């Protein structure tokens, strides 16, 4: 039994001693216990401390937070659906089961959100990428996958910057100054006029050409963010996230973050190469052979480049077109690649893989971006966003491994499991009651006298 006490206050009064075995304890969450068992069996803490050792100074300053605690807190952010570091820090400080998962007793404080920022800035992008490939290696050992057929798709992530703060690249003027200059140029105001915000909004609504281009505007707080149309139809400053998923197991092989104005055909080849590099880094004996994508990735030059310079076979859906294609002004290599891709898309295997891509890739976005809290980024700078998103993707892969080993992939799976079991038991009970009532009704019918005045020969009992 140990004792815990604090030093005296400024008035010299001493506080009471409290026995540590009398502090509140938690049995821990079964999911996080299983996750800790998996990390301990794979030697995660020793490995990550050796990996991060060059980033820490020996014997200087206060005691630092172990990198294992830092990465565990980011995993908590995914599994608890928390997008901000403040939310993660508060949740870890508030929950006894998460304290047990982090290995922090009640006598110590959990890391603050500012400490997470300091550690993230200390560790570079390469360190976070190595943690992702380390988890991918576990997935390759625990749930072997072929990796021969992969699906690819992209989505947008809202950046930590507001549209109202954008400025002109060449002049540096904000939106208000820009509208005032347009009013002066059109003769609706003079430079000396004090134009109100209502007048500017009224003028802005009446304008016809109101397009905002990334070539002309940027965010001063996050220059890497780009103006983009989100999935819900709104316009925000955003980043683009691209997933490469193994179609056999659903494991995420690559999670790339690029500027939102980069088209799918621009990032297609680089993302697939990144997935193959991650497989090689994870020592997984798998080589990508077939890449399946939707019509947003279809482009003649892209297909020709992949067919000529890579070993990948493409199954990319093609947009419906009217009439026949015109190949007169295009190189023969583009025609060969497009027709070959069309033939594979129309085959039975191609149609099956396209359906499979829609299931697995969209599921990864649903887990990482929606339930995992990755749709909204609270960090600024593309490298900072990449660091956090890579750990989100690693947590997604850990969830698949845990589901394979223990039957649960998230801490909320137990809630759904209990609800499903309760529903099944309720249905069985209702079915039994209905069966008893039916048998009782048949028994009553059998006991009725027949035409001869005698009861039926057979009587049913419930």
VEXLUMTOR-934805 format. One line per 3 residues: their letters; for each residue x, y negated, z of C-alpha. Coordinates in steps of 0.2 Angstrom, whole numbers, plus 5000, padded with zeros to 4 digits. Layout:
N
A = X:Y:Z  ...
REM end
This chain:
462
XXX = 5000:5000:5000  5007:4983:4995  5003:4965:5001
XXX = 5000:4950:4991  5001:4932:4998  5003:4914:4992
XXX = 5016:4902:5000  5010:4888:5012  5001:4873:5005
XXX = 5007:4855:5007  5000:4854:5025  5010:4869:5031
XXX = 4994:4880:5033  4997:4898:5028  4985:4909:5018
XXX = 4979:4926:5024  4988:4941:5017  4977:4952:5006
XXX = 4981:4971:5004  4983:4975:4985  4974:4991:4987
XXX = 4959:4981:4992  4958:4971:4976  4945:4974:4963
XXX = 4949:4988:4951  4942:4994:4935  4942:5012:4928
XXX = 4945:5004:4911  4936:5006:4895  4937:5023:4887
XXX = 4941:5016:4870  4956:5005:4876  4962:5019:4887
XXX = 4963:5030:4871  4971:5016:4861  4984:5014:4875
XXX = 4987:5033:4875  4990:5032:4856  5002:5017:4857
XXX = 5012:5026:4872  5013:5042:4862  5020:5033:4847
XXX = 5032:5023:4858  5025:5006:4853  5032:4995:4867
XXX = 5050:5001:4866  5049:4999:4847  5042:4982:4847
XXX = 5053:4975:4861  5068:4981:4851  5061:4973:4835
XXX = 5058:4956:4844  5074:4956:4854  5083:4944:4842
XXX = 5069:4932:4844  5071:4930:4863  5085:4923:4873
XXX = 5093:4933:4887  5092:4926:4905  5086:4909:4900
XXX = 5070:4900:4906  5055:4908:4914  5050:4926:4912
XXX = 5044:4928:4895  5028:4938:4889  5032:4955:4883
XXX = 5029:4957:4864  5018:4972:4867  5006:4961:4877
XXX = 5006:4948:4864  5001:4961:4850  4988:4969:4861
XXX = 4980:4953:4864  4978:4951:4845  4971:4968:4844
XXX = 4958:4963:4857  4954:4948:4846  4949:4960:4832
XXX = 4940:4973:4843  4930:4960:4853  4926:4950:4837
XXX = 4935:4934:4844  4942:4922:4830  4951:4909:4841
XXX = 4966:4911:4853  4956:4902:4867  4943:4915:4866
XXX = 4955:4929:4867  4964:4922:4882  4948:4919:4891
XXX = 4941:4936:4887  4957:4945:4893  4957:4934:4909
XXX = 4939:4938:4913  4939:4957:4910  4946:4970:4922
XXX = 4946:4983:4909  4956:4972:4897  4968:4968:4911
XXX = 4971:4986:4913  4973:4988:4894  4987:4974:4895
XXX = 4995:4981:4910  4992:4965:4920  4986:4966:4938
XXX = 4975:4954:4947  4989:4947:4956  4996:4940:4940
XXX = 4989:4928:4927  4985:4933:4909  4994:4923:4895
XXX = 4986:4907:4891  4982:4903:4873  4996:4891:4872
XXX = 5008:4905:4876  5001:4915:4861  5005:4900:4850
XXX = 5023:4899:4857  5026:4918:4854  5018:4917:4836
XXX = 5029:4903:4831  5044:4912:4839  5041:4928:4829
XXX = 5041:4926:4810  5030:4933:4797  5042:4948:4793
XXX = 5040:4954:4811  5021:4954:4810  5022:4963:4793
XXX = 5033:4977:4801  5020:4979:4815  5007:4982:4801
XXX = 5018:4995:4792  5022:5003:4808  5003:5006:4811
XXX = 5002:5011:4793  5015:5025:4796  5004:5031:4811
XXX = 4989:5032:4799  4999:5042:4787  5004:5055:4800
XXX = 4987:5056:4809  4976:5055:4794  4986:5059:4778
XXX = 4980:5051:4762  4985:5053:4744  4986:5034:4740
XXX = 4984:5039:4721  4968:5029:4719  4966:5012:4727
XXX = 4952:4999:4726  4956:4980:4727  4945:4965:4730
XXX = 4946:4948:4737  4936:4936:4748  4938:4918:4755
XXX = 4942:4913:4773  4937:4896:4780  4953:4886:4784
XXX = 4955:4875:4800  4953:4859:4790  4938:4848:4786
XXX = 4932:4842:4769  4929:4825:4776  4948:4823:4779
XXX = 4955:4826:4762  4965:4813:4753  4970:4809:4736
XXX = 4987:4817:4731  4994:4802:4721  4987:4787:4732
XXX = 4984:4795:4749  4967:4786:4750  4953:4795:4759
XXX = 4936:4799:4753  4929:4782:4759  4943:4772:4751
XXX = 4941:4782:4735  4922:4778:4734  4925:4760:4738
XXX = 4937:4758:4724  4925:4766:4712  4911:4754:4717
XXX = 4924:4740:4714  4929:4747:4697  4910:4748:4692
XXX = 4907:4730:4697  4895:4735:4712  4905:4728:4725
XXX = 4920:4716:4727  4936:4721:4737  4931:4708:4751
XXX = 4914:4716:4754  4912:4726:4770  4903:4741:4763
XXX = 4893:4752:4775  4894:4771:4776  4876:4771:4771
XXX = 4879:4762:4755  4894:4773:4751  4883:4789:4754
XXX = 4870:4781:4743  4882:4777:4729  4890:4795:4730
XXX = 4873:4803:4728  4869:4793:4712  4886:4797:4704
XXX = 4886:4810:4690  4904:4816:4690  4907:4822:4708
XXX = 4919:4836:4705  4933:4838:4718  4949:4846:4711
XXX = 4963:4854:4720  4975:4845:4708  4969:4828:4714
XXX = 4964:4831:4733  4973:4840:4747  4971:4841:4766
XXX = 4984:4831:4776  4982:4843:4791  4983:4859:4781
XXX = 4991:4857:4764  4991:4875:4760  4972:4876:4761
XXX = 4962:4874:4745  4944:4868:4740  4934:4883:4736
XXX = 4916:4890:4735  4912:4901:4750  4902:4917:4749
XXX = 4887:4908:4756  4888:4895:4742  4895:4881:4753
XXX = 4911:4872:4749  4925:4872:4761  4944:4871:4762
XXX = 4949:4890:4762  4961:4904:4759  4960:4919:4749
XXX = 4961:4937:4757  4964:4952:4746  4963:4970:4751
XXX = 4970:4985:4743  4962:5001:4751  4965:5019:4749
XXX = 4949:5026:4741  4951:5043:4750  4952:5038:4768
XXX = 4947:5019:4768  4964:5014:4775  4970:4997:4772
XXX = 4986:4997:4762  4989:4979:4760  4981:4963:4766
XXX = 4987:4948:4756  4983:4929:4760  4985:4917:4745
XXX = 4979:4900:4741  4960:4900:4737  4962:4893:4720
XXX = 4972:4908:4714  4962:4918:4702  4960:4937:4704
XXX = 4969:4941:4688  4984:4930:4695  4986:4940:4711
XXX = 4981:4957:4704  4998:4964:4701  5007:4957:4716
XXX = 4994:4964:4728  4996:4982:4721  5015:4980:4722
XXX = 5013:4975:4740  5003:4990:4744  5016:5002:4736
XXX = 5030:4993:4745  5020:4995:4762  5018:5014:4758
XXX = 5037:5015:4754  5041:5006:4770  5029:5017:4780
XXX = 5038:5033:4773  5022:5039:4766  5024:5051:4752
XXX = 5011:5043:4741  5012:5034:4724  4998:5023:4717
XXX = 4992:5029:4701  4974:5022:4698  4968:5005:4703
XXX = 4950:5001:4703  4943:4984:4703  4927:4974:4699
XXX = 4924:4963:4684  4933:4948:4692  4950:4956:4689
XXX = 4946:4960:4670  4958:4950:4659  4966:4956:4643
XXX = 4983:4949:4647  4983:4957:4664  4977:4974:4658
XXX = 4991:4974:4645  5004:4969:4657  4999:4982:4669
XXX = 4999:4995:4656  5016:4990:4649  5026:4987:4664
XXX = 5018:4997:4678  5013:5015:4681  4996:5010:4686
XXX = 4980:5015:4677  4967:5003:4678  4948:5006:4680
XXX = 4942:4988:4680  4923:4984:4677  4920:4974:4662
XXX = 4907:4960:4661  4893:4963:4648  4896:4954:4632
XXX = 4885:4950:4617  4891:4957:4600  4907:4964:4596
XXX = 4924:4958:4602  4935:4948:4591  4953:4955:4590
XXX = 4960:4945:4576  4970:4933:4586  4975:4944:4600
XXX = 4991:4956:4600  4988:4974:4598  4994:4978:4615
XXX = 4979:4969:4623  4967:4978:4612  4974:4995:4617
XXX = 4974:4991:4635  4956:4984:4635  4949:4999:4625
XXX = 4959:5011:4636  4952:5003:4652  4934:5003:4644
XXX = 4935:5022:4640  4941:5026:4658  4927:5015:4665
XXX = 4913:5024:4655  4920:5041:4661  4911:5051:4675
XXX = 4927:5049:4686  4928:5030:4682  4910:5027:4687
XXX = 4912:5038:4703  4928:5028:4708  4919:5011:4705
XXX = 4905:5017:4717  4918:5022:4729  4927:5006:4728
XXX = 4911:4996:4732  4909:5006:4748  4927:5007:4755
XXX = 4933:4989:4750  4917:4980:4756  4918:4990:4772
XXX = 4935:4984:4776  4930:4966:4773  4914:4968:4784
XXX = 4925:4975:4798  4940:4963:4797  4931:4947:4792
XXX = 4913:4949:4800  4914:4960:4815  4932:4957:4818
XXX = 4931:4938:4818  4943:4935:4803  4931:4925:4792
XXX = 4936:4908:4801  4954:4904:4804  4959:4893:4818
XXX = 4977:4892:4812  4985:4880:4800  4998:4885:4787
XXX = 4998:4900:4775  5011:4909:4785  5002:4907:4801
XXX = 4986:4913:4794  4995:4928:4786  5003:4933:4803
XXX = 4986:4934:4812  4977:4942:4797  4990:4956:4796
XXX = 4987:4961:4814  4968:4961:4810  4972:4973:4796
XXX = 4983:4984:4808  4969:4984:4820  4957:4990:4807
XXX = 4968:5004:4803  4970:5009:4821  4951:5010:4822
XXX = 4951:5022:4808  4964:5033:4817  4955:5032:4833
XXX = 4939:5037:4825  4948:5052:4817  4956:5058:4834
XXX = 4943:5053:4847  4927:5050:4837  4926:5031:4841
XXX = 4934:5017:4831  4928:5002:4841  4924:4998:4859
XXX = 4906:4995:4854  4904:5012:4846  4900:5019:4863
XXX = 4885:5008:4864  4879:5014:4848  4882:5032:4852
XXX = 4872:5031:4868  4858:5022:4859  4858:5036:4846
XXX = 4858:5050:4858  4844:5042:4868  4834:5040:4852
XXX = 4837:5058:4847  4831:5064:4864  4816:5053:4863
XXX = 4811:5060:4846  4814:5078:4853  4803:5074:4868
XXX = 4789:5067:4857  4790:5082:4845  4789:5094:4860
XXX = 4773:5085:4866  4765:5085:4849  4769:5104:4848
XXX = 4761:5107:4865  4745:5097:4860  4744:5107:4843
XXX = 4746:5124:4852  4733:5119:4865  4721:5114:4851
XXX = 4723:5130:4842  4721:5140:4859  4704:5131:4861
XXX = 4699:5135:4844  4704:5154:4846  4694:5155:4862
XXX = 4677:5149:4854  4665:5164:4851  4663:5170:4834
XXX = 4647:5175:4824  4645:5191:4835  4646:5181:4851
XXX = 4663:5187:4856  4679:5177:4857  4693:5178:4843
XXX = 4705:5193:4845  4720:5182:4846  4722:5167:4859
XXX = 4736:5155:4857  4745:5148:4873  4756:5133:4874
REM end
